[in-house]
Amino acid sequence: MQTLFRAFAELGEKVECTRKRLVMIDLVAEFLKSLETEEVEPAVSMMLGRPFSKQSELILEVSWATVSRVIQSVTGVDWAVFDDAFSKTGDMGSATMIVFENSRRKRQSTLFRRTLTLTEVRRSLEVIAEVGGPASTVKKRRLLSALLSELSPVEAKYLVRILIGGMRTGFHEGLMEQAVSKAFQVPLMHVQEASMIIGDIGDVAAILKKCGVEGLSKVDFRVFRPVSLMLAQVVDTVAEALEEHGGRTAFEFKYDGARVQIHKRGDQVRIFSRRLTDVTGSLPEIAQAAKTNIRSKEAILEGEVVAIGALGRPVPFQYLMRRFRRVHDVEGQSVKVPVRLFLFDVLYLDGKRLISNSYLERRRILAENAGEICLSSQLVTESAAEAERFLKESLAAGHEGLMAKRLDSPYMPGMRGKHWLKIKPVLEPLDLVIVAAEYGYGRRHEWLSDYYLAARDAETGEYVTVGKTFKGLTDAEFKEITRRLKGLIVDERSRRVSVVPIVVVEVVYNEIQTSPKYACGMTLRFARIVQIRDDKTPEEADTIQKVREIYERQRRTKGSKGE
């Protein structure tokens, strides 16, 4: 018997109403056991806020603007009702449910509305994702309107959450692995291992439903199926990294580029981004380099793609992103923004899984199979002084810092641990003034927690916006700064307020990059507030002239697209 989408939505309501993890796991496990085989992966993916499996090449490409227009069209409710509901809940799904409930009298009677199954909703999403070409937005809007028109308020709530990519129930992937383990009576470690290899817990659950635990014994890496990436923790110094790794470790340059996973079989090559999306078409020269140089018949390797200026130095990350987003005129962009590949790991080679091998062994195998492709610059040492010199060398070359990798460490897909550490010095902190703010989302929806940061113009005395951030403050600080900013409001539009520029904050950031978004032409990348500077007046804030000096100094060190 096919499972109704309403049952899925009701499960979401139950999970959302509890904060007890064991209760969440039990609820989801019981639901998974009740499903048909073809329903398992869609249910798991949707429960995690994804319309499709991670392995799917389908992309919805439905913006919030499109979703909001459809909601307005389907309900006929004044959009002020949605704004009010969102202000109270901080959640687009919950606000959608309220709007649908308010529109019941205007909508078709429930008696005549078709009841959709979980499988039918997935199929509808697939049809929407497959729409392309001219007028695709209009076609997608029409299809989405037809789908939402069939749903009850609670179903609409969860569909909208799936569309925008956030389920907001507190049920994350780690809990799903436990639920799958319980539902199909398989040890958790086997579920986690299979999830790491396949890259998607939904696909693991589907295998268990169909084949049982025997199905997991056949799970292995498959070329052209991307693998979840191993992640690193942050440390402040090379000395800290050495201590954590037992006094000796491997340092590598941390490139300011885009991490890629390269899959090769014979003459076929595919390249996947950090998010495991296929970007082969945007990087033809990297695909050709892999095809020409990688000596094995089958391989899964990892590396970093860096944008290079005319003098051979790396250029800011934003120029590289133009390559990754490029669909048309790829050849022209290849000339304007040339890129270079640095390999740093190998996961699979000619039928052999290598993730259990030590870092040093994998590095040796990588060197033997990389051909003329450069490996990441490396230093194996127990000397903090040598490591500091290596760090300065990396920074002087225009890179971000260093990675430290434990010599005997395995490769752990999807895991963040201390086997890999990153040392990434921040640039000189800036004291900036908050000139505007927006209410946040979710648990921050009642706080002014997204802040527009400005530097003072020493010549005019005006404040010039250089970026925006919501990172760095504690909940207590969010509350306090909200209270202060509310008393400084000079203009209020929807969820954004402009304030008297009085509050000064100390901000760290990764780099200053070019931006047409702000009048000064610059913005802070990865800005984060480290403290509120009550000891400083706005007149003591850093100037836009200083920001520009740092930008120009960074530009000379790092290079620029126009070298």
Secondary structure in CASP SS format (residue, H / E / C, confidence):
PFRMAT SS
TARGET T0000
AUTHOR 0000-0000-0000
METHOD secondary structure of the structure
MODEL  1
M C 1.00
Q C 1.00
T C 1.00
L E 1.00
F H 1.00
R H 1.00
A H 1.00
F H 1.00
A H 1.00
E H 1.00
L H 1.00
G H 1.00
E H 1.00
K H 1.00
V H 1.00
E H 1.00
C C 1.00
T C 1.00
R C 1.00
K C 1.00
R H 1.00
L H 1.00
V H 1.00
M H 1.00
I H 1.00
D H 1.00
L H 1.00
V H 1.00
A H 1.00
E H 1.00
F H 1.00
L H 1.00
K H 1.00
S C 1.00
L C 1.00
E C 1.00
T H 1.00
E H 1.00
E H 1.00
V H 1.00
E H 1.00
P H 1.00
A H 1.00
V H 1.00
S H 1.00
M H 1.00
M H 1.00
L C 1.00
G C 1.00
R C 1.00
P C 1.00
F C 1.00
S C 1.00
K C 1.00
Q C 1.00
S C 1.00
E C 1.00
L C 1.00
I C 1.00
L C 1.00
E C 1.00
V C 1.00
S C 1.00
W H 1.00
A H 1.00
T H 1.00
V H 1.00
S H 1.00
R H 1.00
V H 1.00
I H 1.00
Q H 1.00
S H 1.00
V H 1.00
T H 1.00
G C 1.00
V C 1.00
D C 1.00
W H 1.00
A H 1.00
V H 1.00
F H 1.00
D H 1.00
D H 1.00
A H 1.00
F H 1.00
S H 1.00
K H 1.00
T H 1.00
G C 1.00
D C 1.00
M H 1.00
G H 1.00
S H 1.00
A H 1.00
T H 1.00
M H 1.00
I H 1.00
V H 1.00
F H 1.00
E H 1.00
N H 1.00
S C 1.00
R C 1.00
R C 1.00
K C 1.00
R C 1.00
Q C 1.00
S C 1.00
T H 1.00
L H 1.00
F H 1.00
R C 1.00
R C 1.00
T C 1.00
L C 1.00
T E 1.00
L H 1.00
T H 1.00
E H 1.00
V H 1.00
R H 1.00
R H 1.00
S H 1.00
L H 1.00
E H 1.00
V H 1.00
I H 1.00
A H 1.00
E H 1.00
V C 1.00
G C 1.00
G C 1.00
P C 1.00
A C 1.00
S H 1.00
T H 1.00
V H 1.00
K H 1.00
K H 1.00
R H 1.00
R H 1.00
L H 1.00
L H 1.00
S H 1.00
A H 1.00
L H 1.00
L H 1.00
S H 1.00
E C 1.00
L C 1.00
S C 1.00
P H 1.00
V H 1.00
E H 1.00
A H 1.00
K H 1.00
Y H 1.00
L H 1.00
V H 1.00
R H 1.00
I H 1.00
L H 1.00
I H 1.00
G C 1.00
G C 1.00
M C 1.00
R C 1.00
T C 1.00
G C 1.00
F C 1.00
H C 1.00
E H 1.00
G H 1.00
L H 1.00
M H 1.00
E H 1.00
Q H 1.00
A H 1.00
V H 1.00
S H 1.00
K H 1.00
A H 1.00
F C 1.00
Q C 1.00
V C 1.00
P C 1.00
L H 1.00
M H 1.00
H H 1.00
V H 1.00
Q H 1.00
E H 1.00
A H 1.00
S H 1.00
M H 1.00
I H 1.00
I H 1.00
G C 1.00
D C 1.00
I H 1.00
G H 1.00
D H 1.00
V H 1.00
A H 1.00
A H 1.00
I H 1.00
L H 1.00
K H 1.00
K H 1.00
C H 1.00
G C 1.00
V H 1.00
E H 1.00
G H 1.00
L H 1.00
S C 1.00
K C 1.00
V C 1.00
D C 1.00
F C 1.00
R C 1.00
V C 1.00
F C 1.00
R C 1.00
P C 1.00
V C 1.00
S C 1.00
L C 1.00
M C 1.00
L E 1.00
A E 1.00
Q E 1.00
V E 1.00
V C 1.00
D C 1.00
T C 1.00
V H 1.00
A H 1.00
E H 1.00
A H 1.00
L H 1.00
E H 1.00
E H 1.00
H C 1.00
G C 1.00
G C 1.00
R C 1.00
T E 1.00
A E 1.00
F E 1.00
E E 1.00
F E 1.00
K E 1.00
Y C 1.00
D C 1.00
G C 1.00
A E 1.00
R E 1.00
V E 1.00
Q E 1.00
I E 1.00
H E 1.00
K E 1.00
R E 1.00
G C 1.00
D C 1.00
Q E 1.00
V E 1.00
R E 1.00
I E 1.00
F E 1.00
S C 1.00
R C 1.00
R C 1.00
L C 1.00
T C 1.00
D E 1.00
V C 1.00
T H 1.00
G H 1.00
S H 1.00
L C 1.00
P H 1.00
E H 1.00
I H 1.00
A H 1.00
Q H 1.00
A H 1.00
A H 1.00
K H 1.00
T H 1.00
N H 1.00
I C 1.00
R C 1.00
S C 1.00
K C 1.00
E E 1.00
A E 1.00
I E 1.00
L E 1.00
E E 1.00
G E 1.00
E E 1.00
V E 1.00
V E 1.00
A E 1.00
I E 1.00
G C 1.00
A C 1.00
L C 1.00
G C 1.00
R C 1.00
P E 1.00
V C 1.00
P C 1.00
F H 1.00
Q H 1.00
Y H 1.00
L H 1.00
M H 1.00
R H 1.00
R H 1.00
F H 1.00
R C 1.00
R C 1.00
V C 1.00
H C 1.00
D C 1.00
V H 1.00
E H 1.00
G H 1.00
Q H 1.00
S H 1.00
V H 1.00
K H 1.00
V C 1.00
P C 1.00
V E 1.00
R E 1.00
L E 1.00
F E 1.00
L E 1.00
F E 1.00
D E 1.00
V E 1.00
L E 1.00
Y E 1.00
L E 1.00
D C 1.00
G C 1.00
K E 1.00
R E 1.00
L C 1.00
I C 1.00
S C 1.00
N C 1.00
S C 1.00
Y H 1.00
L H 1.00
E H 1.00
R H 1.00
R H 1.00
R H 1.00
I H 1.00
L H 1.00
A H 1.00
E H 1.00
N H 1.00
A C 1.00
G C 1.00
E C 1.00
I C 1.00
C E 1.00
L E 1.00
S C 1.00
S C 1.00
Q E 1.00
L E 1.00
V E 1.00
T E 1.00
E C 1.00
S C 1.00
A H 1.00
A H 1.00
E H 1.00
A H 1.00
E H 1.00
R H 1.00
F H 1.00
L H 1.00
K H 1.00
E H 1.00
S H 1.00
L H 1.00
A H 1.00
A C 1.00
G C 1.00
H C 1.00
E C 1.00
G E 1.00
L E 1.00
M E 1.00
A E 1.00
K E 1.00
R C 1.00
L C 1.00
D C 1.00
S C 1.00
P C 1.00
Y C 1.00
M C 1.00
P C 1.00
G C 1.00
M C 1.00
R E 1.00
G E 1.00
K E 1.00
H E 1.00
W E 1.00
L E 1.00
K E 1.00
I E 1.00
K C 1.00
P C 1.00
V C 1.00
L C 1.00
E C 1.00
P C 1.00
L E 1.00
D E 1.00
L E 1.00
V E 1.00
I E 1.00
V E 1.00
A E 1.00
A E 1.00
E E 1.00
Y E 1.00
G C 1.00
Y C 1.00
G H 1.00
R H 1.00
R H 1.00
H C 1.00
E C 1.00
W C 1.00
L E 1.00
S E 1.00
D E 1.00
Y E 1.00
Y E 1.00
L E 1.00
A E 1.00
A E 1.00
R E 1.00
D C 1.00
A C 1.00
E C 1.00
T C 1.00
G C 1.00
E C 1.00
Y E 1.00
V E 1.00
T E 1.00
V E 1.00
G E 1.00
K E 1.00
T E 1.00
F C 1.00
K C 1.00
G C 1.00
L C 1.00
T C 1.00
D H 1.00
A H 1.00
E H 1.00
F H 1.00
K H 1.00
E H 1.00
I H 1.00
T H 1.00
R H 1.00
R H 1.00
L H 1.00
K H 1.00
G C 1.00
L C 1.00
I E 1.00
V E 1.00
D E 1.00
E E 1.00
R E 1.00
S C 1.00
R C 1.00
R E 1.00
V E 1.00
S E 1.00
V E 1.00
V C 1.00
P C 1.00
I C 1.00
V C 1.00
V E 1.00
V E 1.00
E E 1.00
V E 1.00
V E 1.00
Y C 1.00
N C 1.00
E E 1.00
I E 1.00
Q E 1.00
T E 1.00
S C 1.00
P C 1.00
K C 1.00
Y C 1.00
A C 1.00
C C 1.00
G C 1.00
M E 1.00
T E 1.00
L E 1.00
R E 1.00
F C 1.00
A C 1.00
R E 1.00
I E 1.00
V E 1.00
Q E 1.00
I E 1.00
R C 1.00
D C 1.00
D C 1.00
K C 1.00
T C 1.00
P H 1.00
E H 1.00
E H 1.00
A C 1.00
D C 1.00
T E 1.00
I H 1.00
Q H 1.00
K H 1.00
V H 1.00
R H 1.00
E H 1.00
I H 1.00
Y H 1.00
E H 1.00
R H 1.00
Q H 1.00
R H 1.00
R H 1.00
T H 1.00
K H 1.00
G C 1.00
S C 1.00
K C 1.00
G C 1.00
E C 1.00
END
